[in-house]
């Protein structure tokens, strides 16, 4: 990664993408690759961590089009 200047920090999250639920994921469901996609902004789990998300279980009901956070899965 290149160095990020302080003036770039705020806009940087809009350049990145986050993992997003493509469908409703009920609590306790094991997450599969067809349940997630990625979109901007990068305020959630970055796509480079997708392999760590697939196979995990939803800790809560996750509505479709929700930006995934690490506390939602486990």
HELIX and SHEET records of a PDB file:
HELIX    1   1 UNK A    6  UNK A    8  5                                   3    
HELIX    2   2 UNK A    9  UNK A   15  1                                   7    
HELIX    3   3 UNK A   33  UNK A   35  5                                   3    
HELIX    4   4 UNK A   47  UNK A   49  5                                   3    
HELIX    5   5 UNK A   50  UNK A   53  1                                   4    
HELIX    6   6 UNK A   70  UNK A   72  5                                   3    
SHEET    1   A 2 UNK A  18  UNK A  21  0                                        
SHEET    2   A 2 UNK A  36  UNK A  39 -1                                        
END                                                                             
